[in-house]
Amino acid sequence: MKTMTYSESRARYAEVLNAVTDDREEVVITRAGHEPVVIVSLKETAYLADIVRNGNEGSANRTRSSTDSRATGRAASTTSTD
């Protein structure tokens, strides 16, 4: 798991996103005066949510496979005011 500052993550944004999506690496972003946040791929989030919902990795692996086949590369847009 990588950790970097908000400023560093902005300067290396494409690299951060590639690490998250291509390498399935979580990236912790720290900001002065704020709680750290974690960037996780949509695929990994669906996998983890399925484990929580169903309590086992077997069904989560099926979710990961179906998420792979449905992936469109688009995610909901959010706006940060940092």
Jmol script that loads the backbone (N, CA, C; Angstrom):
load data "model"
ATOM      1  N   MET A   1       0.854  -1.169   0.000  1.00  0.00           N
ATOM      2  CA  MET A   1       0.000   0.000   0.000  1.00  0.00           C
ATOM      3  C   MET A   1       0.904   1.238   0.000  1.00  0.00           C
ATOM      4  N   LYS A   2       0.712   2.078  -1.003  1.00  0.00           N
ATOM      5  CA  LYS A   2       1.471   3.326  -1.085  1.00  0.00           C
ATOM      6  C   LYS A   2       0.801   4.394  -0.237  1.00  0.00           C
ATOM      7  N   THR A   3       1.595   5.291   0.295  1.00  0.00           N
ATOM      8  CA  THR A   3       1.078   6.466   0.997  1.00  0.00           C
ATOM      9  C   THR A   3       1.746   7.688   0.387  1.00  0.00           C
ATOM     10  N   MET A   4       0.947   8.709   0.117  1.00  0.00           N
ATOM     11  CA  MET A   4       1.505   9.951  -0.418  1.00  0.00           C
ATOM     12  C   MET A   4       0.648  11.129  -0.001  1.00  0.00           C
ATOM     13  N   THR A   5       1.216  12.297  -0.109  1.00  0.00           N
ATOM     14  CA  THR A   5       0.470  13.503   0.233  1.00  0.00           C
ATOM     15  C   THR A   5      -0.495  13.846  -0.895  1.00  0.00           C
ATOM     16  N   TYR A   6      -1.456  14.675  -0.561  1.00  0.00           N
ATOM     17  CA  TYR A   6      -2.417  15.150  -1.553  1.00  0.00           C
ATOM     18  C   TYR A   6      -1.699  15.825  -2.715  1.00  0.00           C
ATOM     19  N   SER A   7      -0.735  16.698  -2.391  1.00  0.00           N
ATOM     20  CA  SER A   7      -0.001  17.419  -3.438  1.00  0.00           C
ATOM     21  C   SER A   7       0.764  16.468  -4.345  1.00  0.00           C
ATOM     22  N   GLU A   8       1.404  15.459  -3.756  1.00  0.00           N
ATOM     23  CA  GLU A   8       2.143  14.487  -4.554  1.00  0.00           C
ATOM     24  C   GLU A   8       1.192  13.681  -5.440  1.00  0.00           C
ATOM     25  N   SER A   9       0.031  13.317  -4.886  1.00  0.00           N
ATOM     26  CA  SER A   9      -0.923  12.534  -5.681  1.00  0.00           C
ATOM     27  C   SER A   9      -1.454  13.339  -6.861  1.00  0.00           C
ATOM     28  N   ARG A  10      -1.650  14.635  -6.661  1.00  0.00           N
ATOM     29  CA  ARG A  10      -2.106  15.486  -7.775  1.00  0.00           C
ATOM     30  C   ARG A  10      -1.041  15.594  -8.852  1.00  0.00           C
ATOM     31  N   ALA A  11       0.210  15.737  -8.439  1.00  0.00           N
ATOM     32  CA  ALA A  11       1.305  15.874  -9.403  1.00  0.00           C
ATOM     33  C   ALA A  11       1.514  14.586 -10.198  1.00  0.00           C
ATOM     34  N   ARG A  12       1.170  13.435  -9.602  1.00  0.00           N
ATOM     35  CA  ARG A  12       1.388  12.136 -10.234  1.00  0.00           C
ATOM     36  C   ARG A  12       0.071  11.396 -10.446  1.00  0.00           C
ATOM     37  N   TYR A  13      -1.002  12.140 -10.727  1.00  0.00           N
ATOM     38  CA  TYR A  13      -2.350  11.573 -10.753  1.00  0.00           C
ATOM     39  C   TYR A  13      -2.485  10.366 -11.694  1.00  0.00           C
ATOM     40  N   ALA A  14      -2.012  10.479 -12.901  1.00  0.00           N
ATOM     41  CA  ALA A  14      -2.130   9.366 -13.855  1.00  0.00           C
ATOM     42  C   ALA A  14      -1.379   8.141 -13.339  1.00  0.00           C
ATOM     43  N   GLU A  15      -0.211   8.346 -12.778  1.00  0.00           N
ATOM     44  CA  GLU A  15       0.574   7.238 -12.229  1.00  0.00           C
ATOM     45  C   GLU A  15      -0.164   6.573 -11.054  1.00  0.00           C
ATOM     46  N   VAL A  16      -0.786   7.393 -10.204  1.00  0.00           N
ATOM     47  CA  VAL A  16      -1.549   6.872  -9.072  1.00  0.00           C
ATOM     48  C   VAL A  16      -2.714   6.020  -9.576  1.00  0.00           C
ATOM     49  N   LEU A  17      -3.461   6.536 -10.524  1.00  0.00           N
ATOM     50  CA  LEU A  17      -4.599   5.784 -11.059  1.00  0.00           C
ATOM     51  C   LEU A  17      -4.148   4.496 -11.730  1.00  0.00           C
ATOM     52  N   ASN A  18      -3.042   4.529 -12.437  1.00  0.00           N
ATOM     53  CA  ASN A  18      -2.522   3.314 -13.062  1.00  0.00           C
ATOM     54  C   ASN A  18      -2.125   2.276 -12.018  1.00  0.00           C
ATOM     55  N   ALA A  19      -1.493   2.714 -10.939  1.00  0.00           N
ATOM     56  CA  ALA A  19      -1.106   1.784  -9.877  1.00  0.00           C
ATOM     57  C   ALA A  19      -2.343   1.134  -9.263  1.00  0.00           C
ATOM     58  N   VAL A  20      -3.393   1.909  -9.086  1.00  0.00           N
ATOM     59  CA  VAL A  20      -4.626   1.392  -8.491  1.00  0.00           C
ATOM     60  C   VAL A  20      -5.316   0.408  -9.422  1.00  0.00           C
ATOM     61  N   THR A  21      -5.447   0.756 -10.681  1.00  0.00           N
ATOM     62  CA  THR A  21      -6.189  -0.104 -11.606  1.00  0.00           C
ATOM     63  C   THR A  21      -5.356  -1.254 -12.156  1.00  0.00           C
ATOM     64  N   ASP A  22      -4.121  -0.993 -12.535  1.00  0.00           N
ATOM     65  CA  ASP A  22      -3.297  -2.025 -13.163  1.00  0.00           C
ATOM     66  C   ASP A  22      -2.680  -2.992 -12.153  1.00  0.00           C
ATOM     67  N   ASP A  23      -2.240  -2.465 -11.011  1.00  0.00           N
ATOM     68  CA  ASP A  23      -1.521  -3.272 -10.025  1.00  0.00           C
ATOM     69  C   ASP A  23      -2.377  -3.647  -8.820  1.00  0.00           C
ATOM     70  N   ARG A  24      -3.652  -3.207  -8.819  1.00  0.00           N
ATOM     71  CA  ARG A  24      -4.550  -3.445  -7.680  1.00  0.00           C
ATOM     72  C   ARG A  24      -3.913  -2.989  -6.367  1.00  0.00           C
ATOM     73  N   GLU A  25      -3.269  -1.851  -6.427  1.00  0.00           N
ATOM     74  CA  GLU A  25      -2.612  -1.306  -5.247  1.00  0.00           C
ATOM     75  C   GLU A  25      -3.479  -0.202  -4.644  1.00  0.00           C
ATOM     76  N   GLU A  26      -3.676  -0.272  -3.330  1.00  0.00           N
ATOM     77  CA  GLU A  26      -4.384   0.798  -2.640  1.00  0.00           C
ATOM     78  C   GLU A  26      -3.411   1.945  -2.416  1.00  0.00           C
ATOM     79  N   VAL A  27      -3.890   3.174  -2.556  1.00  0.00           N
ATOM     80  CA  VAL A  27      -3.044   4.348  -2.333  1.00  0.00           C
ATOM     81  C   VAL A  27      -3.709   5.213  -1.267  1.00  0.00           C
ATOM     82  N   VAL A  28      -2.975   5.454  -0.189  1.00  0.00           N
ATOM     83  CA  VAL A  28      -3.467   6.296   0.899  1.00  0.00           C
ATOM     84  C   VAL A  28      -3.023   7.726   0.610  1.00  0.00           C
ATOM     85  N   ILE A  29      -3.988   8.644   0.657  1.00  0.00           N
ATOM     86  CA  ILE A  29      -3.697  10.057   0.422  1.00  0.00           C
ATOM     87  C   ILE A  29      -3.871  10.783   1.752  1.00  0.00           C
ATOM     88  N   THR A  30      -2.826  11.509   2.148  1.00  0.00           N
ATOM     89  CA  THR A  30      -2.880  12.267   3.403  1.00  0.00           C
ATOM     90  C   THR A  30      -2.988  13.752   3.101  1.00  0.00           C
ATOM     91  N   ARG A  31      -3.733  14.458   3.968  1.00  0.00           N
ATOM     92  CA  ARG A  31      -3.874  15.911   3.851  1.00  0.00           C
ATOM     93  C   ARG A  31      -3.775  16.499   5.246  1.00  0.00           C
ATOM     94  N   ALA A  32      -3.093  17.597   5.364  1.00  0.00           N
ATOM     95  CA  ALA A  32      -2.951  18.259   6.666  1.00  0.00           C
ATOM     96  C   ALA A  32      -4.331  18.644   7.190  1.00  0.00           C
ATOM     97  N   GLY A  33      -4.617  18.257   8.419  1.00  0.00           N
ATOM     98  CA  GLY A  33      -5.874  18.625   9.040  1.00  0.00           C
ATOM     99  C   GLY A  33      -7.073  17.793   8.620  1.00  0.00           C
ATOM    100  N   HIS A  34      -6.860  16.755   7.837  1.00  0.00           N
ATOM    101  CA  HIS A  34      -7.955  15.901   7.361  1.00  0.00           C
ATOM    102  C   HIS A  34      -7.604  14.441   7.596  1.00  0.00           C
ATOM    103  N   GLU A  35      -8.639  13.604   7.655  1.00  0.00           N
ATOM    104  CA  GLU A  35      -8.410  12.162   7.730  1.00  0.00           C
ATOM    105  C   GLU A  35      -7.832  11.676   6.411  1.00  0.00           C
ATOM    106  N   PRO A  36      -6.942  10.695   6.463  1.00  0.00           N
ATOM    107  CA  PRO A  36      -6.449  10.111   5.213  1.00  0.00           C
ATOM    108  C   PRO A  36      -7.583   9.412   4.467  1.00  0.00           C
ATOM    109  N   VAL A  37      -7.451   9.305   3.161  1.00  0.00           N
ATOM    110  CA  VAL A  37      -8.403   8.567   2.335  1.00  0.00           C
ATOM    111  C   VAL A  37      -7.639   7.516   1.542  1.00  0.00           C
ATOM    112  N   VAL A  38      -8.363   6.546   1.021  1.00  0.00           N
ATOM    113  CA  VAL A  38      -7.740   5.478   0.236  1.00  0.00           C
ATOM    114  C   VAL A  38      -8.382   5.453  -1.138  1.00  0.00           C
ATOM    115  N   ILE A  39      -7.556   5.378  -2.165  1.00  0.00           N
ATOM    116  CA  ILE A  39      -8.050   5.197  -3.527  1.00  0.00           C
ATOM    117  C   ILE A  39      -7.961   3.701  -3.825  1.00  0.00           C
ATOM    118  N   VAL A  40      -9.110   3.129  -4.196  1.00  0.00           N
ATOM    119  CA  VAL A  40      -9.216   1.705  -4.495  1.00  0.00           C
ATOM    120  C   VAL A  40      -9.977   1.569  -5.802  1.00  0.00           C
ATOM    121  N   SER A  41      -9.616   0.600  -6.615  1.00  0.00           N
ATOM    122  CA  SER A  41     -10.313   0.420  -7.890  1.00  0.00           C
ATOM    123  C   SER A  41     -11.770   0.016  -7.660  1.00  0.00           C
ATOM    124  N   LEU A  42     -12.612   0.319  -8.627  1.00  0.00           N
ATOM    125  CA  LEU A  42     -14.018  -0.059  -8.565  1.00  0.00           C
ATOM    126  C   LEU A  42     -14.157  -1.573  -8.472  1.00  0.00           C
ATOM    127  N   LYS A  43     -13.344  -2.292  -9.216  1.00  0.00           N
ATOM    128  CA  LYS A  43     -13.367  -3.753  -9.213  1.00  0.00           C
ATOM    129  C   LYS A  43     -13.068  -4.288  -7.811  1.00  0.00           C
ATOM    130  N   GLU A  44     -12.061  -3.738  -7.165  1.00  0.00           N
ATOM    131  CA  GLU A  44     -11.683  -4.186  -5.830  1.00  0.00           C
ATOM    132  C   GLU A  44     -12.759  -3.815  -4.802  1.00  0.00           C
ATOM    133  N   THR A  45     -13.383  -2.665  -4.974  1.00  0.00           N
ATOM    134  CA  THR A  45     -14.453  -2.246  -4.071  1.00  0.00           C
ATOM    135  C   THR A  45     -15.634  -3.214  -4.155  1.00  0.00           C
ATOM    136  N   ALA A  46     -16.012  -3.619  -5.370  1.00  0.00           N
ATOM    137  CA  ALA A  46     -17.110  -4.578  -5.539  1.00  0.00           C
ATOM    138  C   ALA A  46     -16.758  -5.912  -4.896  1.00  0.00           C
ATOM    139  N   TYR A  47     -15.529  -6.335  -5.058  1.00  0.00           N
ATOM    140  CA  TYR A  47     -15.043  -7.590  -4.470  1.00  0.00           C
ATOM    141  C   TYR A  47     -15.140  -7.533  -2.949  1.00  0.00           C
ATOM    142  N   LEU A  48     -14.643  -6.461  -2.342  1.00  0.00           N
ATOM    143  CA  LEU A  48     -14.672  -6.328  -0.883  1.00  0.00           C
ATOM    144  C   LEU A  48     -16.095  -6.214  -0.351  1.00  0.00           C
ATOM    145  N   ALA A  49     -16.942  -5.486  -1.062  1.00  0.00           N
ATOM    146  CA  ALA A  49     -18.339  -5.346  -0.638  1.00  0.00           C
ATOM    147  C   ALA A  49     -19.038  -6.700  -0.664  1.00  0.00           C
ATOM    148  N   ASP A  50     -18.729  -7.518  -1.648  1.00  0.00           N
ATOM    149  CA  ASP A  50     -19.344  -8.834  -1.742  1.00  0.00           C
ATOM    150  C   ASP A  50     -18.908  -9.730  -0.591  1.00  0.00           C
ATOM    151  N   ILE A  51     -17.649  -9.641  -0.198  1.00  0.00           N
ATOM    152  CA  ILE A  51     -17.177 -10.403   0.957  1.00  0.00           C
ATOM    153  C   ILE A  51     -17.945  -9.980   2.199  1.00  0.00           C
ATOM    154  N   VAL A  52     -18.121  -8.697   2.389  1.00  0.00           N
ATOM    155  CA  VAL A  52     -18.849  -8.198   3.553  1.00  0.00           C
ATOM    156  C   VAL A  52     -20.298  -8.675   3.519  1.00  0.00           C
ATOM    157  N   ARG A  53     -20.934  -8.573   2.361  1.00  0.00           N
ATOM    158  CA  ARG A  53     -22.339  -8.984   2.221  1.00  0.00           C
ATOM    159  C   ARG A  53     -22.538 -10.473   2.444  1.00  0.00           C
ATOM    160  N   ASN A  54     -21.684 -11.281   1.841  1.00  0.00           N
ATOM    161  CA  ASN A  54     -21.907 -12.724   1.823  1.00  0.00           C
ATOM    162  C   ASN A  54     -21.018 -13.508   2.769  1.00  0.00           C
ATOM    163  N   GLY A  55     -19.991 -12.885   3.291  1.00  0.00           N
ATOM    164  CA  GLY A  55     -19.144 -13.541   4.270  1.00  0.00           C
ATOM    165  C   GLY A  55     -18.214 -14.601   3.726  1.00  0.00           C
ATOM    166  N   ASN A  56     -18.021 -14.655   2.408  1.00  0.00           N
ATOM    167  CA  ASN A  56     -17.046 -15.616   1.882  1.00  0.00           C
ATOM    168  C   ASN A  56     -16.442 -15.113   0.589  1.00  0.00           C
ATOM    169  N   GLU A  57     -15.227 -15.592   0.340  1.00  0.00           N
ATOM    170  CA  GLU A  57     -14.510 -15.135  -0.847  1.00  0.00           C
ATOM    171  C   GLU A  57     -14.955 -15.828  -2.123  1.00  0.00           C
ATOM    172  N   GLY A  58     -15.585 -17.004  -2.021  1.00  0.00           N
ATOM    173  CA  GLY A  58     -16.013 -17.724  -3.221  1.00  0.00           C
ATOM    174  C   GLY A  58     -16.974 -16.912  -4.063  1.00  0.00           C
ATOM    175  N   SER A  59     -17.999 -16.378  -3.433  1.00  0.00           N
ATOM    176  CA  SER A  59     -18.952 -15.567  -4.193  1.00  0.00           C
ATOM    177  C   SER A  59     -18.320 -14.250  -4.600  1.00  0.00           C
ATOM    178  N   ALA A  60     -17.388 -13.751  -3.793  1.00  0.00           N
ATOM    179  CA  ALA A  60     -16.712 -12.500  -4.135  1.00  0.00           C
ATOM    180  C   ALA A  60     -15.873 -12.679  -5.392  1.00  0.00           C
ATOM    181  N   ASN A  61     -15.245 -13.821  -5.555  1.00  0.00           N
ATOM    182  CA  ASN A  61     -14.466 -14.065  -6.769  1.00  0.00           C
ATOM    183  C   ASN A  61     -15.361 -14.084  -7.998  1.00  0.00           C
ATOM    184  N   ARG A  62     -16.582 -14.615  -7.854  1.00  0.00           N
ATOM    185  CA  ARG A  62     -17.535 -14.578  -8.972  1.00  0.00           C
ATOM    186  C   ARG A  62     -17.916 -13.136  -9.292  1.00  0.00           C
ATOM    187  N   THR A  63     -18.082 -12.309  -8.236  1.00  0.00           N
ATOM    188  CA  THR A  63     -18.397 -10.900  -8.454  1.00  0.00           C
ATOM    189  C   THR A  63     -17.248 -10.210  -9.164  1.00  0.00           C
ATOM    190  N   ARG A  64     -16.014 -10.501  -8.763  1.00  0.00           N
ATOM    191  CA  ARG A  64     -14.844  -9.895  -9.396  1.00  0.00           C
ATOM    192  C   ARG A  64     -14.817 -10.247 -10.875  1.00  0.00           C
ATOM    193  N   SER A  65     -15.130 -11.502 -11.222  1.00  0.00           N
ATOM    194  CA  SER A  65     -15.139 -11.916 -12.625  1.00  0.00           C
ATOM    195  C   SER A  65     -16.226 -11.209 -13.407  1.00  0.00           C
ATOM    196  N   SER A  66     -17.421 -11.096 -12.827  1.00  0.00           N
ATOM    197  CA  SER A  66     -18.504 -10.437 -13.551  1.00  0.00           C
ATOM    198  C   SER A  66     -18.242  -8.945 -13.672  1.00  0.00           C
ATOM    199  N   THR A  67     -17.588  -8.348 -12.675  1.00  0.00           N
ATOM    200  CA  THR A  67     -17.230  -6.933 -12.749  1.00  0.00           C
ATOM    201  C   THR A  67     -16.223  -6.714 -13.864  1.00  0.00           C
ATOM    202  N   ASP A  68     -15.277  -7.636 -14.010  1.00  0.00           N
ATOM    203  CA  ASP A  68     -14.302  -7.546 -15.100  1.00  0.00           C
ATOM    204  C   ASP A  68     -14.997  -7.506 -16.452  1.00  0.00           C
ATOM    205  N   SER A  69     -16.005  -8.341 -16.629  1.00  0.00           N
ATOM    206  CA  SER A  69     -16.656  -8.420 -17.939  1.00  0.00           C
ATOM    207  C   SER A  69     -17.594  -7.252 -18.190  1.00  0.00           C
ATOM    208  N   ARG A  70     -18.049  -6.573 -17.119  1.00  0.00           N
ATOM    209  CA  ARG A  70     -18.971  -5.446 -17.281  1.00  0.00           C
ATOM    210  C   ARG A  70     -18.268  -4.096 -17.294  1.00  0.00           C
ATOM    211  N   ALA A  71     -17.005  -4.063 -16.940  1.00  0.00           N
ATOM    212  CA  ALA A  71     -16.303  -2.793 -16.769  1.00  0.00           C
ATOM    213  C   ALA A  71     -16.387  -1.926 -18.035  1.00  0.00           C
ATOM    214  N   THR A  72     -16.754  -0.671 -17.835  1.00  0.00           N
ATOM    215  CA  THR A  72     -16.859   0.245 -18.957  1.00  0.00           C
ATOM    216  C   THR A  72     -15.773   1.299 -18.922  1.00  0.00           C
ATOM    217  N   GLY A  73     -15.048   1.363 -17.800  1.00  0.00           N
ATOM    218  CA  GLY A  73     -14.015   2.381 -17.685  1.00  0.00           C
ATOM    219  C   GLY A  73     -14.542   3.721 -17.236  1.00  0.00           C
ATOM    220  N   ARG A  74     -15.847   3.809 -16.960  1.00  0.00           N
ATOM    221  CA  ARG A  74     -16.423   5.076 -16.533  1.00  0.00           C
ATOM    222  C   ARG A  74     -16.879   4.944 -15.091  1.00  0.00           C
ATOM    223  N   ALA A  75     -16.706   5.989 -14.333  1.00  0.00           N
ATOM    224  CA  ALA A  75     -17.145   6.021 -12.940  1.00  0.00           C
ATOM    225  C   ALA A  75     -17.883   7.317 -12.700  1.00  0.00           C
ATOM    226  N   ALA A  76     -18.634   7.350 -11.620  1.00  0.00           N
ATOM    227  CA  ALA A  76     -19.360   8.564 -11.273  1.00  0.00           C
ATOM    228  C   ALA A  76     -18.377   9.680 -10.975  1.00  0.00           C
ATOM    229  N   SER A  77     -18.712  10.875 -11.381  1.00  0.00           N
ATOM    230  CA  SER A  77     -17.859  12.008 -11.179  1.00  0.00           C
ATOM    231  C   SER A  77     -18.160  12.675  -9.843  1.00  0.00           C
ATOM    232  N   THR A  78     -17.096  13.061  -9.145  1.00  0.00           N
ATOM    233  CA  THR A  78     -17.255  13.800  -7.907  1.00  0.00           C
ATOM    234  C   THR A  78     -16.376  15.020  -7.963  1.00  0.00           C
ATOM    235  N   THR A  79     -16.681  16.007  -7.172  1.00  0.00           N
ATOM    236  CA  THR A  79     -15.920  17.239  -7.162  1.00  0.00           C
ATOM    237  C   THR A  79     -15.293  17.427  -5.798  1.00  0.00           C
ATOM    238  N   SER A  80     -14.010  17.728  -5.777  1.00  0.00           N
ATOM    239  CA  SER A  80     -13.297  17.987  -4.535  1.00  0.00           C
ATOM    240  C   SER A  80     -13.084  19.485  -4.402  1.00  0.00           C
ATOM    241  N   THR A  81     -13.205  19.979  -3.189  1.00  0.00           N
ATOM    242  CA  THR A  81     -12.999  21.402  -2.948  1.00  0.00           C
ATOM    243  C   THR A  81     -11.785  21.618  -2.073  1.00  0.00           C
ATOM    244  N   ASP A  82     -10.789  20.766  -2.190  1.00  0.00           N
ATOM    245  CA  ASP A  82      -9.575  20.875  -1.376  1.00  0.00           C
ATOM    246  C   ASP A  82      -8.674  21.956  -1.874  1.00  0.00           C
TER     247      ASP A  82
END
end "model"
wireframe off; spacefill off
backbone 0.3
color backbone group
